[in-house]
Amino acid sequence: MANWRASGDEPDIARTLPSLLGDAGFRVRSVTPLIFAVGPQDFVWQWPAGFLKSHLPRLVEMGRADLPWTSTVLEQFESAERDPRTLMLTPLVLEIVADI
């Protein structure tokens, strides 16, 4: 999260997005939080797994994490990924229905 904020991004945009839409002239009709519990066999698993596998090396390149820590994280993740009983909770996203 600190890495994203340091580059000018906001990972917690969900809490302000409805207000931003309202300020831009949209009428927010509904906001539904979505979170999924998925196993390695589920297609949805690929979204956070792909991010983790590509972002860890980037954190090392940027000096935000060291190689031993990222290697441990990746090893533990890959071990969990090999177990079909593993469940991962995806990051929370919002489904926003809005119109102008």
TORRO-281824 format. One record per residue: x, y, z of N, C-alpha, C, O, CB in turn. Coordinates in nm, 3 decimals. Glycine has a CB too. Layout:
% TORRO-281824
site n_east=X n_north=Y n_up=Z ca_east=X ca_north=Y ca_up=Z c_east=X c_north=Y c_up=Z o_east=X o_north=Y o_up=Z cb_east=X cb_north=Y cb_up=Z
...
//
This chain:
% TORRO-281824
site n_east=0.083 n_north=-0.118 n_up=0.000 ca_east=0.000 ca_north=0.000 ca_up=0.000 c_east=0.088 c_north=0.125 c_up=0.000 o_east=0.060 o_north=0.220 o_up=-0.073 cb_east=-0.095 cb_north=0.000 cb_up=0.121
site n_east=0.192 n_north=0.124 n_up=0.081 ca_east=0.281 ca_north=0.240 ca_up=0.085 c_east=0.346 c_north=0.262 c_up=-0.051 o_east=0.366 o_north=0.376 o_up=-0.093 cb_east=0.389 cb_north=0.222 cb_up=0.194
site n_east=0.379 n_north=0.153 n_up=-0.118 ca_east=0.440 ca_north=0.164 ca_up=-0.251 c_east=0.346 c_north=0.231 c_up=-0.349 o_east=0.388 o_north=0.317 o_up=-0.426 cb_east=0.480 cb_north=0.026 cb_up=-0.302
site n_east=0.220 n_north=0.193 n_up=-0.347 ca_east=0.123 ca_north=0.255 ca_up=-0.438 c_east=0.106 c_north=0.403 c_up=-0.407 o_east=0.104 o_north=0.487 o_up=-0.497 cb_east=-0.013 cb_north=0.183 cb_up=-0.428
site n_east=0.095 n_north=0.434 n_up=-0.278 ca_east=0.076 ca_north=0.574 ca_up=-0.239 c_east=0.197 c_north=0.658 c_up=-0.274 o_east=0.183 o_north=0.774 o_up=-0.312 cb_east=0.047 cb_north=0.585 cb_up=-0.088
site n_east=0.316 n_north=0.601 n_up=-0.263 ca_east=0.439 ca_north=0.674 ca_up=-0.297 c_east=0.444 c_north=0.711 c_up=-0.445 o_east=0.509 o_north=0.808 o_up=-0.483 cb_east=0.562 cb_north=0.591 cb_up=-0.261
site n_east=0.373 n_north=0.633 n_up=-0.529 ca_east=0.371 ca_north=0.664 ca_up=-0.672 c_east=0.247 c_north=0.745 c_up=-0.711 o_east=0.218 o_north=0.762 o_up=-0.830 cb_east=0.377 cb_north=0.536 cb_up=-0.754
site n_east=0.173 n_north=0.793 n_up=-0.611 ca_east=0.059 ca_north=0.880 ca_up=-0.638 c_east=-0.074 c_north=0.807 c_up=-0.654 o_east=-0.174 o_north=0.870 o_up=-0.687 cb_east=0.085 cb_north=0.957 cb_up=-0.761
site n_east=-0.076 n_north=0.677 n_up=-0.630 ca_east=-0.199 ca_north=0.599 ca_up=-0.643 c_east=-0.265 c_north=0.583 c_up=-0.505 o_east=-0.201 o_north=0.605 o_up=-0.402 cb_east=-0.171 cb_north=0.459 cb_up=-0.705
site n_east=-0.391 n_north=0.546 n_up=-0.505 ca_east=-0.464 ca_north=0.523 ca_up=-0.380 c_east=-0.528 c_north=0.386 c_up=-0.385 o_east=-0.629 o_north=0.367 o_up=-0.454 cb_east=-0.570 cb_north=0.633 cb_up=-0.355
site n_east=-0.471 n_north=0.288 n_up=-0.311 ca_east=-0.528 ca_north=0.153 ca_up=-0.313 c_east=-0.663 c_north=0.142 c_up=-0.243 o_east=-0.738 o_north=0.047 o_up=-0.270 cb_east=-0.432 cb_north=0.058 cb_up=-0.248
site n_east=-0.696 n_north=0.235 n_up=-0.157 ca_east=-0.824 ca_north=0.232 ca_up=-0.087 c_east=-0.926 c_north=0.326 c_up=-0.152 o_east=-1.003 o_north=0.391 o_up=-0.082 cb_east=-0.805 cb_north=0.269 cb_up=0.060
site n_east=-0.926 n_north=0.332 n_up=-0.282 ca_east=-1.014 ca_north=0.424 ca_up=-0.355 c_east=-1.162 c_north=0.393 c_up=-0.334 o_east=-1.247 o_north=0.480 o_up=-0.352 cb_east=-0.981 cb_north=0.419 cb_up=-0.504
site n_east=-1.192 n_north=0.269 n_up=-0.296 ca_east=-1.333 ca_north=0.229 ca_up=-0.281 c_east=-1.408 c_north=0.316 c_up=-0.181 o_east=-1.528 o_north=0.340 o_up=-0.197 cb_east=-1.341 cb_north=0.084 cb_up=-0.238
site n_east=-1.340 n_north=0.364 n_up=-0.079 ca_east=-1.411 ca_north=0.443 ca_up=0.022 c_east=-1.446 c_north=0.583 c_up=-0.028 o_east=-1.537 o_north=0.645 o_up=0.026 cb_east=-1.327 cb_north=0.453 cb_up=0.148
site n_east=-1.376 n_north=0.633 n_up=-0.130 ca_east=-1.406 ca_north=0.767 ca_up=-0.181 c_east=-1.468 c_north=0.766 c_up=-0.321 o_east=-1.518 o_north=0.869 o_up=-0.366 cb_east=-1.280 cb_north=0.849 cb_up=-0.184
site n_east=-1.464 n_north=0.653 n_up=-0.388 ca_east=-1.515 ca_north=0.648 ca_up=-0.525 c_east=-1.662 c_north=0.689 c_up=-0.538 o_east=-1.694 o_north=0.764 o_up=-0.631 cb_east=-1.498 cb_north=0.509 cb_up=-0.579
site n_east=-1.752 n_north=0.645 n_up=-0.451 ca_east=-1.891 ca_north=0.690 ca_up=-0.465 c_east=-1.903 c_north=0.843 c_up=-0.459 o_east=-1.981 o_north=0.902 o_up=-0.534 cb_east=-1.977 cb_north=0.627 cb_up=-0.356
site n_east=-1.828 n_north=0.908 n_up=-0.370 ca_east=-1.832 ca_north=1.054 ca_up=-0.362 c_east=-1.774 c_north=1.118 c_up=-0.487 o_east=-1.827 o_north=1.218 o_up=-0.536 cb_east=-1.754 cb_north=1.103 cb_up=-0.238
site n_east=-1.666 n_north=1.061 n_up=-0.539 ca_east=-1.607 ca_north=1.114 ca_up=-0.661 c_east=-1.705 c_north=1.105 c_up=-0.778 o_east=-1.715 o_north=1.197 o_up=-0.859 cb_east=-1.477 cb_north=1.040 cb_up=-0.694
site n_east=-1.776 n_north=0.993 n_up=-0.786 ca_east=-1.876 ca_north=0.978 ca_up=-0.892 c_east=-1.987 c_north=1.082 c_up=-0.876 o_east=-2.031 o_north=1.142 o_up=-0.974 cb_east=-1.935 cb_north=0.836 cb_up=-0.890
site n_east=-2.032 n_north=1.102 n_up=-0.752 ca_east=-2.134 ca_north=1.203 ca_up=-0.726 c_east=-2.087 c_north=1.342 c_up=-0.765 o_east=-2.162 o_north=1.419 o_up=-0.824 cb_east=-2.174 cb_north=1.201 cb_up=-0.580
site n_east=-1.963 n_north=1.375 n_up=-0.731 ca_east=-1.906 ca_north=1.505 ca_up=-0.767 c_east=-1.895 c_north=1.523 c_up=-0.918 o_east=-1.896 o_north=1.636 o_up=-0.967 cb_east=-1.769 cb_north=1.521 cb_up=-0.703
site n_east=-1.884 n_north=1.412 n_up=-0.991 ca_east=-1.871 ca_north=1.418 ca_up=-1.137 c_east=-2.008 c_north=1.416 c_up=-1.207 o_east=-2.015 o_north=1.408 o_up=-1.330 cb_east=-1.786 cb_north=1.302 cb_up=-1.187
site n_east=-2.115 n_north=1.422 n_up=-1.128 ca_east=-2.248 ca_north=1.429 ca_up=-1.187 c_east=-2.323 c_north=1.298 c_up=-1.197 o_east=-2.434 o_north=1.294 o_up=-1.250 cb_east=-2.237 cb_north=1.486 cb_up=-1.320
site n_east=-2.265 n_north=1.191 n_up=-1.146 ca_east=-2.334 ca_north=1.063 ca_up=-1.148 c_east=-2.426 c_north=1.051 c_up=-1.027 o_east=-2.401 o_north=1.111 o_up=-0.922 cb_east=-2.232 cb_north=0.946 cb_up=-1.150
site n_east=-2.531 n_north=0.974 n_up=-1.042 ca_east=-2.618 ca_north=0.939 ca_up=-0.930 c_east=-2.589 c_north=0.792 c_up=-0.897 o_east=-2.617 o_north=0.702 o_up=-0.976 cb_east=-2.772 cb_north=0.964 cb_up=-0.963
site n_east=-2.533 n_north=0.772 n_up=-0.779 ca_east=-2.500 ca_north=0.636 ca_up=-0.736 c_east=-2.628 c_north=0.570 c_up=-0.689 o_east=-2.691 o_north=0.614 o_up=-0.592 cb_east=-2.391 cb_north=0.636 cb_up=-0.624
site n_east=-2.664 n_north=0.464 n_up=-0.757 ca_east=-2.788 ca_north=0.393 ca_up=-0.724 c_east=-2.766 c_north=0.283 c_up=-0.622 o_east=-2.852 o_north=0.258 o_up=-0.538 cb_east=-2.849 cb_north=0.334 cb_up=-0.849
site n_east=-2.651 n_north=0.217 n_up=-0.629 ca_east=-2.620 ca_north=0.113 ca_up=-0.531 c_east=-2.470 c_north=0.088 c_up=-0.527 o_east=-2.399 o_north=0.109 o_up=-0.624 cb_east=-2.696 cb_north=-0.018 cb_up=-0.564
site n_east=-2.425 n_north=0.042 n_up=-0.412 ca_east=-2.286 ca_north=0.005 ca_up=-0.391 c_east=-2.286 c_north=-0.129 c_up=-0.319 o_east=-2.343 o_north=-0.142 o_up=-0.210 cb_east=-2.206 cb_north=0.116 cb_up=-0.309
site n_east=-2.223 n_north=-0.228 n_up=-0.379 ca_east=-2.221 ca_north=-0.361 ca_up=-0.321 c_east=-2.076 c_north=-0.406 c_up=-0.305 o_east=-2.004 o_north=-0.415 o_up=-0.405 cb_east=-2.301 cb_north=-0.462 cb_up=-0.408
site n_east=-2.031 n_north=-0.436 n_up=-0.182 ca_east=-1.896 ca_north=-0.488 ca_up=-0.166 c_east=-1.891 c_north=-0.634 c_up=-0.212 o_east=-1.981 o_north=-0.713 o_up=-0.185 cb_east=-1.850 cb_north=-0.476 cb_up=-0.018
site n_east=-1.784 n_north=-0.668 n_up=-0.281 ca_east=-1.767 ca_north=-0.805 ca_up=-0.330 c_east=-1.633 c_north=-0.859 c_up=-0.283 o_east=-1.529 o_north=-0.794 o_up=-0.299 cb_east=-1.777 cb_north=-0.810 cb_up=-0.486
site n_east=-1.635 n_north=-0.975 n_up=-0.227 ca_east=-1.514 ca_north=-1.047 ca_up=-0.188 c_east=-1.540 c_north=-1.194 c_up=-0.217 o_east=-1.652 o_north=-1.242 o_up=-0.196 cb_east=-1.475 cb_north=-1.021 cb_up=-0.036
site n_east=-1.441 n_north=-1.264 n_up=-0.263 ca_east=-1.460 ca_north=-1.403 ca_up=-0.303 c_east=-1.362 c_north=-1.493 c_up=-0.228 o_east=-1.248 o_north=-1.454 o_up=-0.203 cb_east=-1.442 cb_north=-1.419 cb_up=-0.455
site n_east=-1.407 n_north=-1.612 n_up=-0.193 ca_east=-1.321 ca_north=-1.716 ca_up=-0.139 c_east=-1.301 c_north=-1.817 c_up=-0.251 o_east=-1.396 o_north=-1.885 o_up=-0.291 cb_east=-1.382 cb_north=-1.783 cb_up=-0.009
site n_east=-1.178 n_north=-1.826 n_up=-0.302 ca_east=-1.152 ca_north=-1.911 ca_up=-0.419 c_east=-1.036 c_north=-2.005 c_up=-0.392 o_east=-0.948 o_north=-1.978 o_up=-0.310 cb_east=-1.121 cb_north=-1.824 cb_up=-0.543
site n_east=-1.038 n_north=-2.117 n_up=-0.461 ca_east=-0.930 ca_north=-2.213 ca_up=-0.453 c_east=-0.842 c_north=-2.204 c_up=-0.576 o_east=-0.876 o_north=-2.135 o_up=-0.673 cb_east=-0.985 cb_north=-2.355 cb_up=-0.438
site n_east=-0.727 n_north=-2.273 n_up=-0.573 ca_east=-0.633 ca_north=-2.267 ca_up=-0.685 c_east=-0.693 c_north=-2.312 c_up=-0.819 o_east=-0.644 o_north=-2.272 o_up=-0.924 cb_east=-0.513 cb_north=-2.351 cb_up=-0.653
site n_east=-0.797 n_north=-2.393 n_up=-0.814 ca_east=-0.858 ca_north=-2.441 ca_up=-0.937 c_east=-0.953 c_north=-2.338 c_up=-0.999 o_east=-0.995 o_north=-2.353 o_up=-1.114 cb_east=-0.933 cb_north=-2.569 cb_up=-0.910
site n_east=-0.989 n_north=-2.233 n_up=-0.925 ca_east=-1.081 ca_north=-2.131 ca_up=-0.975 c_east=-1.009 c_north=-2.029 c_up=-1.061 o_east=-0.897 o_north=-1.989 o_up=-1.031 cb_east=-1.151 cb_north=-2.061 cb_up=-0.858
site n_east=-1.074 n_north=-1.988 n_up=-1.169 ca_east=-1.016 ca_north=-1.888 ca_up=-1.258 c_east=-0.986 c_north=-1.758 c_up=-1.183 o_east=-0.885 o_north=-1.692 o_up=-1.211 cb_east=-1.109 cb_north=-1.860 cb_up=-1.375
site n_east=-1.071 n_north=-1.720 n_up=-1.089 ca_east=-1.053 ca_north=-1.594 ca_up=-1.015 c_east=-0.921 c_north=-1.595 c_up=-0.937 o_east=-0.866 o_north=-1.488 o_up=-0.910 cb_east=-1.171 cb_north=-1.572 cb_up=-0.918
site n_east=-0.871 n_north=-1.712 n_up=-0.902 ca_east=-0.742 ca_north=-1.724 ca_up=-0.831 c_east=-0.631 c_north=-1.654 c_up=-0.908 o_east=-0.539 o_north=-1.598 o_up=-0.849 cb_east=-0.706 cb_north=-1.873 cb_up=-0.808
site n_east=-0.641 n_north=-1.658 n_up=-1.041 ca_east=-0.533 ca_north=-1.604 ca_up=-1.124 c_east=-0.511 c_north=-1.455 c_up=-1.108 o_east=-0.400 o_north=-1.405 o_up=-1.128 cb_east=-0.561 cb_north=-1.635 cb_up=-1.267
site n_east=-0.616 n_north=-1.381 n_up=-1.073 ca_east=-0.603 ca_north=-1.236 ca_up=-1.058 c_east=-0.507 c_north=-1.201 c_up=-0.944 o_east=-0.404 o_north=-1.138 o_up=-0.971 cb_east=-0.741 cb_north=-1.172 cb_up=-1.031
site n_east=-0.534 n_north=-1.238 n_up=-0.818 ca_east=-0.438 ca_north=-1.204 ca_up=-0.713 c_east=-0.306 c_north=-1.281 c_up=-0.724 o_east=-0.201 o_north=-1.227 o_up=-0.690 cb_east=-0.499 cb_north=-1.230 cb_up=-0.577
site n_east=-0.312 n_north=-1.405 n_up=-0.773 ca_east=-0.189 ca_north=-1.483 ca_up=-0.786 c_east=-0.095 c_north=-1.418 c_up=-0.888 o_east=0.025 o_north=-1.407 o_up=-0.864 cb_east=-0.220 cb_north=-1.627 cb_up=-0.828
site n_east=-0.149 n_north=-1.376 n_up=-0.999 ca_east=-0.068 ca_north=-1.310 ca_up=-1.101 c_east=-0.007 c_north=-1.181 c_up=-1.051 o_east=0.108 o_north=-1.149 o_up=-1.079 cb_east=-0.151 cb_north=-1.283 cb_up=-1.226
site n_east=-0.087 n_north=-1.105 n_up=-0.976 ca_east=-0.036 ca_north=-0.981 ca_up=-0.919 c_east=0.080 c_north=-1.009 c_up=-0.824 o_east=0.185 o_north=-0.944 o_up=-0.832 cb_east=-0.147 cb_north=-0.905 cb_up=-0.846
site n_east=0.061 n_north=-1.104 n_up=-0.734 ca_east=0.165 ca_north=-1.137 ca_up=-0.636 c_east=0.294 c_north=-1.177 c_up=-0.706 o_east=0.402 o_north=-1.129 o_up=-0.672 cb_east=0.117 cb_north=-1.249 cb_up=-0.543
site n_east=0.283 n_north=-1.265 n_up=-0.803 ca_east=0.402 ca_north=-1.318 ca_up=-0.870 c_east=0.476 c_north=-1.212 c_up=-0.952 o_east=0.597 o_north=-1.220 o_up=-0.968 cb_east=0.364 cb_north=-1.434 cb_up=-0.961
site n_east=0.404 n_north=-1.114 n_up=-1.002 ca_east=0.471 ca_north=-1.009 ca_up=-1.080 c_east=0.514 c_north=-0.891 c_up=-0.993 o_east=0.610 o_north=-0.822 o_up=-1.026 cb_east=0.379 cb_north=-0.960 cb_up=-1.192
site n_east=0.444 n_north=-0.868 n_up=-0.883 ca_east=0.473 ca_north=-0.750 ca_up=-0.802 c_east=0.588 c_north=-0.772 c_up=-0.703 o_east=0.660 o_north=-0.677 o_up=-0.672 cb_east=0.349 cb_north=-0.710 cb_up=-0.726
site n_east=0.606 n_north=-0.894 n_up=-0.654 ca_east=0.716 ca_north=-0.918 ca_up=-0.559 c_east=0.852 c_north=-0.881 c_up=-0.618 o_east=0.929 o_north=-0.811 o_up=-0.551 cb_east=0.716 cb_north=-1.064 cb_up=-0.516
site n_east=0.886 n_north=-0.925 n_up=-0.740 ca_east=1.015 ca_north=-0.883 ca_up=-0.797 c_east=1.025 c_north=-0.731 c_up=-0.814 o_east=1.133 o_north=-0.673 o_up=-0.801 cb_east=1.037 cb_north=-0.952 cb_up=-0.931
site n_east=0.915 n_north=-0.669 n_up=-0.844 ca_east=0.915 ca_north=-0.523 ca_up=-0.860 c_east=0.946 c_north=-0.453 c_up=-0.728 o_east=1.018 o_north=-0.354 o_up=-0.725 cb_east=0.778 cb_north=-0.474 cb_up=-0.914
site n_east=0.892 n_north=-0.506 n_up=-0.618 ca_east=0.922 ca_north=-0.449 ca_up=-0.486 c_east=1.071 c_north=-0.457 c_up=-0.454 o_east=1.128 o_north=-0.365 o_up=-0.395 cb_east=0.841 cb_north=-0.521 cb_up=-0.378
site n_east=1.134 n_north=-0.569 n_up=-0.494 ca_east=1.279 ca_north=-0.583 ca_up=-0.473 c_east=1.353 c_north=-0.481 c_up=-0.558 o_east=1.444 o_north=-0.414 o_up=-0.509 cb_east=1.326 cb_north=-0.727 cb_up=-0.506
site n_east=1.316 n_north=-0.469 n_up=-0.686 ca_east=1.381 ca_north=-0.374 ca_up=-0.776 c_east=1.372 c_north=-0.231 c_up=-0.723 o_east=1.465 o_north=-0.152 o_up=-0.740 cb_east=1.319 cb_north=-0.382 cb_up=-0.915
site n_east=1.261 n_north=-0.198 n_up=-0.661 ca_east=1.239 ca_north=-0.063 ca_up=-0.611 c_east=1.299 c_north=-0.041 c_up=-0.472 o_east=1.296 o_north=0.071 o_up=-0.421 cb_east=1.093 cb_north=-0.034 cb_up=-0.607
site n_east=1.353 n_north=-0.146 n_up=-0.411 ca_east=1.412 ca_north=-0.133 ca_up=-0.279 c_east=1.308 c_north=-0.128 c_up=-0.167 o_east=1.340 o_north=-0.088 o_up=-0.055 cb_east=1.497 cb_north=-0.011 cb_up=-0.274
site n_east=1.186 n_north=-0.168 n_up=-0.196 ca_east=1.079 ca_north=-0.167 ca_up=-0.096 c_east=1.071 c_north=-0.296 c_up=-0.016 o_east=1.008 o_north=-0.300 o_up=0.090 cb_east=0.946 cb_north=-0.142 cb_up=-0.165
site n_east=1.136 n_north=-0.403 n_up=-0.065 ca_east=1.139 ca_north=-0.531 ca_up=0.005 c_east=1.269 c_north=-0.601 c_up=-0.032 o_east=1.330 o_north=-0.571 o_up=-0.135 cb_east=1.013 cb_north=-0.621 cb_up=-0.032
site n_east=1.312 n_north=-0.693 n_up=0.053 ca_east=1.435 ca_north=-0.764 ca_up=0.020 c_east=1.404 c_north=-0.902 c_up=-0.039 o_east=1.295 o_north=-0.956 o_up=-0.021 cb_east=1.524 cb_north=-0.778 cb_up=0.145
site n_east=1.502 n_north=-0.956 n_up=-0.108 ca_east=1.485 ca_north=-1.083 ca_up=-0.178 c_east=1.453 c_north=-1.199 c_up=-0.084 o_east=1.367 o_north=-1.280 o_up=-0.118 cb_east=1.610 cb_north=-1.115 cb_up=-0.256
site n_east=1.517 n_north=-1.211 n_up=0.033 ca_east=1.479 ca_north=-1.322 ca_up=0.122 c_east=1.332 c_north=-1.318 c_up=0.162 o_east=1.266 o_north=-1.422 o_up=0.163 cb_east=1.565 cb_north=-1.319 cb_up=0.248
site n_east=1.280 n_north=-1.201 n_up=0.194 ca_east=1.139 ca_north=-1.191 ca_up=0.233 c_east=1.047 c_north=-1.227 c_up=0.117 o_east=0.954 o_north=-1.306 o_up=0.133 cb_east=1.107 cb_north=-1.050 cb_up=0.285
site n_east=1.073 n_north=-1.168 n_up=-0.001 ca_east=0.985 ca_north=-1.196 ca_up=-0.116 c_east=0.995 c_north=-1.342 c_up=-0.158 o_east=0.895 o_north=-1.401 o_up=-0.201 cb_east=1.021 cb_north=-1.106 cb_up=-0.234
site n_east=1.113 n_north=-1.401 n_up=-0.146 ca_east=1.128 ca_north=-1.544 ca_up=-0.180 c_east=1.046 c_north=-1.630 c_up=-0.084 o_east=0.982 o_north=-1.727 o_up=-0.127 cb_east=1.276 cb_north=-1.585 cb_up=-0.174
site n_east=1.046 n_north=-1.596 n_up=0.044 ca_east=0.967 ca_north=-1.670 ca_up=0.142 c_east=0.818 c_north=-1.656 c_up=0.113 o_east=0.744 o_north=-1.754 o_up=0.117 cb_east=0.999 cb_north=-1.620 cb_up=0.284
site n_east=0.774 n_north=-1.534 n_up=0.084 ca_east=0.633 ca_north=-1.512 ca_up=0.052 c_east=0.593 c_north=-1.596 c_up=-0.068 o_east=0.490 o_north=-1.664 o_up=-0.065 cb_east=0.606 cb_north=-1.361 cb_up=0.024
site n_east=0.673 n_north=-1.592 n_up=-0.174 ca_east=0.641 ca_north=-1.667 ca_up=-0.295 c_east=0.642 c_north=-1.818 c_up=-0.269 o_east=0.554 o_north=-1.889 o_up=-0.319 cb_east=0.739 cb_north=-1.633 cb_up=-0.406
site n_east=0.738 n_north=-1.868 n_up=-0.194 ca_east=0.743 ca_north=-2.011 ca_up=-0.162 c_east=0.619 c_north=-2.054 c_up=-0.085 o_east=0.560 o_north=-2.158 o_up=-0.114 cb_east=0.870 cb_north=-2.044 cb_up=-0.082
site n_east=0.580 n_north=-1.974 n_up=0.015 ca_east=0.462 ca_north=-2.008 ca_up=0.093 c_east=0.336 c_north=-2.002 c_up=0.008 o_east=0.246 o_north=-2.086 o_up=0.022 cb_east=0.450 cb_north=-1.914 cb_up=0.212
site n_east=0.329 n_north=-1.903 n_up=-0.080 ca_east=0.213 ca_north=-1.893 ca_up=-0.167 c_east=0.205 c_north=-2.013 c_up=-0.262 o_east=0.098 o_north=-2.072 o_up=-0.279 cb_east=0.217 cb_north=-1.762 cb_up=-0.247
site n_east=0.317 n_north=-2.047 n_up=-0.323 ca_east=0.318 ca_north=-2.161 ca_up=-0.416 c_east=0.286 c_north=-2.292 c_up=-0.345 o_east=0.223 o_north=-2.380 o_up=-0.403 cb_east=0.453 cb_north=-2.171 cb_up=-0.485
site n_east=0.329 n_north=-2.305 n_up=-0.220 ca_east=0.293 ca_north=-2.424 ca_up=-0.142 c_east=0.142 c_north=-2.429 c_up=-0.121 o_east=0.080 o_north=-2.534 o_up=-0.138 cb_east=0.367 cb_north=-2.424 cb_up=-0.005
site n_east=0.083 n_north=-2.317 n_up=-0.084 ca_east=-0.063 ca_north=-2.311 ca_up=-0.065 c_east=-0.134 c_north=-2.337 c_up=-0.197 o_east=-0.240 o_north=-2.400 o_up=-0.199 cb_east=-0.105 cb_north=-2.173 cb_up=-0.008
site n_east=-0.079 n_north=-2.290 n_up=-0.306 ca_east=-0.140 ca_north=-2.306 ca_up=-0.438 c_east=-0.144 c_north=-2.453 c_up=-0.481 o_east=-0.233 o_north=-2.493 o_up=-0.556 cb_east=-0.064 cb_north=-2.223 cb_up=-0.543
site n_east=-0.049 n_north=-2.532 n_up=-0.435 ca_east=-0.046 ca_north=-2.674 ca_up=-0.469 c_east=-0.150 c_north=-2.755 c_up=-0.394 o_east=-0.180 o_north=-2.868 o_up=-0.433 cb_east=0.092 cb_north=-2.731 cb_up=-0.442
site n_east=-0.204 n_north=-2.700 n_up=-0.288 ca_east=-0.303 ca_north=-2.770 ca_up=-0.207 c_east=-0.444 c_north=-2.731 c_up=-0.255 o_east=-0.484 o_north=-2.616 o_up=-0.238 cb_east=-0.285 cb_north=-2.737 cb_up=-0.054
site n_east=-0.517 n_north=-2.823 n_up=-0.315 ca_east=-0.649 ca_north=-2.789 ca_up=-0.369 c_east=-0.751 c_north=-2.748 c_up=-0.262 o_east=-0.858 o_north=-2.697 o_up=-0.294 cb_east=-0.703 cb_north=-2.905 cb_up=-0.447
site n_east=-0.717 n_north=-2.771 n_up=-0.134 ca_east=-0.809 ca_north=-2.732 ca_up=-0.026 c_east=-0.790 c_north=-2.587 c_up=0.017 o_east=-0.869 o_north=-2.535 o_up=0.096 cb_east=-0.791 cb_north=-2.823 cb_up=0.094
site n_east=-0.687 n_north=-2.523 n_up=-0.032 ca_east=-0.658 ca_north=-2.385 ca_up=0.006 c_east=-0.768 c_north=-2.292 c_up=-0.043 o_east=-0.818 o_north=-2.305 o_up=-0.154 cb_east=-0.523 cb_north=-2.341 cb_up=-0.051
site n_east=-0.804 n_north=-2.197 n_up=0.042 ca_east=-0.896 ca_north=-2.091 ca_up=0.003 c_east=-0.827 c_north=-1.957 c_up=0.022 o_east=-0.763 o_north=-1.933 o_up=0.124 cb_east=-1.028 cb_north=-2.097 cb_up=0.085
site n_east=-0.840 n_north=-1.871 n_up=-0.077 ca_east=-0.785 ca_north=-1.737 ca_up=-0.069 c_east=-0.902 c_north=-1.639 c_up=-0.075 o_east=-0.993 o_north=-1.654 o_up=-0.156 cb_east=-0.682 cb_north=-1.710 cb_up=-0.184
site n_east=-0.898 n_north=-1.538 n_up=0.012 ca_east=-0.996 ca_north=-1.432 ca_up=0.004 c_east=-0.940 c_north=-1.324 c_up=-0.088 o_east=-0.830 o_north=-1.273 o_up=-0.065 cb_east=-1.031 cb_north=-1.374 cb_up=0.146
site n_east=-1.016 n_north=-1.290 n_up=-0.191 ca_east=-0.970 ca_north=-1.188 ca_up=-0.284 c_east=-0.979 c_north=-1.051 c_up=-0.219 o_east=-1.053 o_north=-1.033 o_up=-0.121 cb_east=-1.054 cb_north=-1.192 cb_up=-0.415
site n_east=-0.906 n_north=-0.955 n_up=-0.271 ca_east=-0.923 ca_north=-0.818 ca_up=-0.222 c_east=-1.067 c_north=-0.771 c_up=-0.244 o_east=-1.132 o_north=-0.809 o_up=-0.341 cb_east=-0.823 cb_north=-0.723 cb_up=-0.292
site n_east=-1.113 n_north=-0.689 n_up=-0.153 ca_east=-1.247 ca_north=-0.633 ca_up=-0.163 c_east=-1.256 c_north=-0.538 c_up=-0.281 o_east=-1.170 o_north=-0.453 o_up=-0.300 cb_east=-1.286 cb_north=-0.560 cb_up=-0.032
site n_east=-1.359 n_north=-0.553 n_up=-0.361 ca_east=-1.390 ca_north=-0.460 ca_up=-0.469 c_east=-1.534 c_north=-0.415 c_up=-0.453 o_east=-1.613 o_north=-0.479 o_up=-0.383 cb_east=-1.366 cb_north=-0.525 cb_up=-0.610
site n_east=-1.567 n_north=-0.307 n_up=-0.517 ca_east=-1.705 ca_north=-0.257 ca_up=-0.512 c_east=-1.771 c_north=-0.272 c_up=-0.647 o_east=-1.710 o_north=-0.247 o_up=-0.751 cb_east=-1.710 cb_north=-0.110 cb_up=-0.467
site n_east=-1.896 n_north=-0.312 n_up=-0.645 ca_east=-1.979 ca_north=-0.306 ca_up=-0.764 c_east=-2.065 c_north=-0.181 c_up=-0.745 o_east=-2.148 o_north=-0.174 o_up=-0.654 cb_east=-2.067 cb_north=-0.438 cb_up=-0.784
site n_east=-2.045 n_north=-0.083 n_up=-0.831 ca_east=-2.116 ca_north=0.043 ca_up=-0.820 c_east=-2.207 c_north=0.056 c_up=-0.940 o_east=-2.162 o_north=0.048 o_up=-1.055 cb_east=-2.019 cb_north=0.163 cb_up=-0.810
site n_east=-2.336 n_north=0.077 n_up=-0.914 ca_east=-2.431 ca_north=0.105 ca_up=-1.021 c_east=-2.464 c_north=0.253 c_up=-1.013 o_east=-2.514 o_north=0.302 o_up=-0.912 cb_east=-2.561 cb_north=0.015 cb_up=-1.008
site n_east=-2.434 n_north=0.323 n_up=-1.122 ca_east=-2.455 ca_north=0.469 ca_up=-1.125 c_east=-2.504 c_north=0.510 c_up=-1.263 o_east=-2.481 o_north=0.440 o_up=-1.362 cb_east=-2.324 cb_north=0.545 cb_up=-1.090
site n_east=-2.571 n_north=0.621 n_up=-1.267 ca_east=-2.613 ca_north=0.677 ca_up=-1.395 c_east=-2.602 c_north=0.829 c_up=-1.389 o_east=-2.585 o_north=0.888 o_up=-1.282 cb_east=-2.757 cb_north=0.635 cb_up=-1.429
site n_east=-2.611 n_north=0.889 n_up=-1.504 ca_east=-2.601 ca_north=1.037 ca_up=-1.512 c_east=-2.740 c_north=1.095 c_up=-1.516 o_east=-2.755 o_north=1.217 o_up=-1.522 cb_east=-2.520 cb_north=1.083 cb_up=-1.636
//
